[in-house]
Amino acid sequence: MSAYLAIASTLTLLHPAPENTIDTIAAITVPIRGQRVDGIVYILGSANHPAFDHYELHFSLDPNPTDTWFPIVLAGAKPLDNSQLGQWDTDSISTGTYMLRLQVFAYDGSLPNEVIIPGISVGADPEPPTPTLAPTIAATIKPQPVATRVLVIDSQTGNNTLPFRNLFSQLREKHDYSSTFVNSAAYSVAAFLTLGVYLQLRKLIRPHVRRLLRRVRSDLRRP
C-alpha cells in the first residue's frame, strides 16, 4: 500500500494539478460583421483578463486609414462575460460603414487585448425591390364611316350641271359686283377732291402763317 502512495506522490510532483486561472477574453458577439444598425445599439460580448483593470469600446469609419477612433466606453470597471458591454448611439453620426473595437487592459501594464468588428452598416436602407412593369394593352381603333355627299344625276337627260348653276346664282346674290365697283369709284373721286382742296388751301394759308411767325420772332428779339 505504501508503494502505491509513493508512486502517486511522485506522479503528483511530476504533473502538478492545474491552477484555476481565467483566460484572457476580448470578444464582441453583437453586432456582427455586415449587420445593419440604427438608433441605440446594444453591444454584447465579453471582456476578461487574469489581471483585469478595465476595458474600452471605440468606433471609427470603415476603412480607417488615419487610425482615428471615437469613444463609446472609456472605463469599463468590471470584467464581463456574455453581457452588455455598452450602448452605441448611432443617431448622432452620418450614414455609412463603421467598425467597433474592444480593448481589455491589465493592471500589470501589458499590451491590451483587442478585437475589431468591421463592416457595420449604420442607417443604410436596403435597396428597394425592382418595380415590375404592368403589361401594356394595345388599343384597337375602329374606323368610323365618313359621310359623303352624292351628286344626283338625271337618268333621263344625263344633265348634272344643276348644282353648279345653283352655286353660281348664290354667289351672284351674295356679291353685287356692280355696286362694289361704283362704291370704289366714288371713294376714289372723293379722296382725289379732298387732296386737291388741301393743296389749294395750303397755298393760300402758308404766306399768312410765315408772316405771323416772323412777327412773333421779331417781338421775341426786342428787349
URZIMO-V624341 format. One record per residue. N is the residue number from 0. RES is the residue in three letters. SS is DSSP state (~ for helix, > for strand, _ for the rest). PSI is psi as a letter, one per 20 degrees, with the letter a starting at -180 (999 if undefined). OMEGA is omega as a letter, one per 20 degrees, with the letter a starting at -180 (999 if undefined). Layout:
BEGIN
n/res/ss/psi/omega
N/RES/SS/PSI/OMEGA
N/RES/SS/PSI/OMEGA
END
This chain:
BEGIN
n/res/ss/psi/omega
0/MET/_/g/r
1/SER/~/h/r
2/ALA/~/g/r
3/TYR/~/h/r
4/LEU/~/h/r
5/ALA/~/g/r
6/ILE/~/g/a
7/ALA/~/h/r
8/SER/~/h/r
9/THR/~/g/r
10/LEU/~/h/r
11/THR/~/h/r
12/LEU/~/h/a
13/LEU/~/h/a
14/HIS/_/n/a
15/PRO/_/q/r
16/ALA/_/p/a
17/PRO/_/q/r
18/GLU/_/q/r
19/ASN/_/n/a
20/THR/_/q/r
21/ILE/_/p/r
22/ASP/_/q/r
23/THR/_/p/a
24/ILE/>/p/r
25/ALA/>/o/a
26/ALA/>/q/r
27/ILE/>/o/a
28/THR/>/h/r
29/VAL/>/p/j
30/PRO/_/r/a
31/ILE/_/r/a
32/ARG/_/p/r
33/GLY/_/j/a
34/GLN/_/q/r
35/ARG/>/p/a
36/VAL/>/r/r
37/ASP/_/r/a
38/GLY/_/b/r
39/ILE/>/p/a
40/VAL/>/p/r
41/TYR/>/o/a
42/ILE/>/p/a
43/LEU/>/q/r
44/GLY/>/b/a
45/SER/>/q/r
46/ALA/>/o/a
47/ASN/>/q/a
48/HIS/_/q/r
49/PRO/_/h/r
50/ALA/_/l/a
51/PHE/>/p/r
52/ASP/>/g/r
53/HIS/>/r/r
54/TYR/>/q/r
55/GLU/>/q/r
56/LEU/>/p/r
57/HIS/>/r/r
58/PHE/>/q/r
59/SER/>/r/r
60/LEU/>/q/r
61/ASP/_/o/j
62/PRO/_/r/a
63/ASN/_/m/a
64/PRO/_/h/a
65/THR/_/j/a
66/ASP/_/l/r
67/THR/_/p/a
68/TRP/_/q/r
69/PHE/>/p/a
70/PRO/>/q/r
71/ILE/>/g/r
72/VAL/>/p/a
73/LEU/>/h/a
74/ALA/>/m/r
75/GLY/>/o/a
76/ALA/_/i/a
77/LYS/_/q/r
78/PRO/_/q/a
79/LEU/>/q/r
80/ASP/>/o/a
81/ASN/>/l/a
82/SER/>/r/r
83/GLN/>/p/a
84/LEU/>/h/a
85/GLY/>/r/r
86/GLN/>/p/a
87/TRP/>/o/r
88/ASP/>/o/a
89/THR/~/i/r
90/ASP/~/h/a
91/SER/~/j/r
92/ILE/_/r/a
93/SER/_/r/r
94/THR/_/p/r
95/GLY/>/a/a
96/THR/>/p/a
97/TYR/>/r/r
98/MET/>/q/a
99/LEU/>/q/r
100/ARG/>/p/r
101/LEU/>/p/r
102/GLN/>/p/r
103/VAL/>/p/a
104/PHE/>/q/r
105/ALA/>/q/a
106/TYR/_/i/r
107/ASP/_/j/r
108/GLY/_/j/r
109/SER/_/r/r
110/LEU/_/q/a
111/PRO/_/q/r
112/ASN/>/p/a
113/GLU/>/q/r
114/VAL/>/q/a
115/ILE/>/p/r
116/ILE/>/o/a
117/PRO/>/r/r
118/GLY/>/k/r
119/ILE/>/p/a
120/SER/>/p/a
121/VAL/>/o/r
122/GLY/_/j/r
123/ALA/_/o/r
124/ASP/_/q/r
125/PRO/_/q/a
126/GLU/_/p/a
127/PRO/_/q/r
128/PRO/_/q/r
129/THR/_/p/a
130/PRO/_/q/r
131/THR/_/p/a
132/LEU/_/p/r
133/ALA/_/q/r
134/PRO/_/p/a
135/THR/_/p/r
136/ILE/_/p/a
137/ALA/_/p/a
138/ALA/_/p/r
139/THR/_/o/a
140/ILE/_/p/a
141/LYS/_/p/a
142/PRO/_/p/r
143/GLN/_/q/r
144/PRO/_/q/r
145/VAL/_/p/a
146/ALA/_/p/r
147/THR/_/q/r
148/ARG/_/p/a
149/VAL/_/p/r
150/LEU/_/o/a
151/VAL/_/p/r
152/ILE/_/p/r
153/ASP/_/p/a
154/SER/_/h/a
155/GLN/_/g/a
156/THR/_/i/a
157/GLY/_/j/a
158/ASN/_/o/r
159/ASN/_/k/a
160/THR/_/i/a
161/LEU/~/g/r
162/PRO/~/h/r
163/PHE/~/h/r
164/ARG/~/g/r
165/ASN/~/h/r
166/LEU/~/g/r
167/PHE/~/h/r
168/SER/~/g/r
169/GLN/~/g/r
170/LEU/~/h/a
171/ARG/~/h/r
172/GLU/~/h/a
173/LYS/~/h/a
174/HIS/_/o/r
175/ASP/_/n/a
176/TYR/~/h/a
177/SER/~/g/r
178/SER/~/h/r
179/THR/~/h/r
180/PHE/~/g/a
181/VAL/~/g/r
182/ASN/~/g/a
183/SER/~/g/r
184/ALA/~/h/a
185/ALA/~/g/r
186/TYR/~/h/a
187/SER/~/g/a
188/VAL/~/g/a
189/ALA/~/g/r
190/ALA/~/h/r
191/PHE/~/g/r
192/LEU/~/g/a
193/THR/~/g/r
194/LEU/~/g/r
195/GLY/~/g/r
196/VAL/~/g/a
197/TYR/~/h/a
198/LEU/~/h/r
199/GLN/~/g/r
200/LEU/~/h/a
201/ARG/~/g/r
202/LYS/~/h/a
203/LEU/~/h/a
204/ILE/~/h/a
205/ARG/~/g/r
206/PRO/~/g/r
207/HIS/~/h/r
208/VAL/~/h/r
209/ARG/~/g/r
210/ARG/~/h/r
211/LEU/~/h/r
212/LEU/~/h/r
213/ARG/~/h/r
214/ARG/~/g/a
215/VAL/~/g/a
216/ARG/~/g/r
217/SER/~/h/r
218/ASP/~/h/a
219/LEU/~/h/a
220/ARG/~/i/a
221/ARG/_/q/a
222/PRO/_/999/999
END
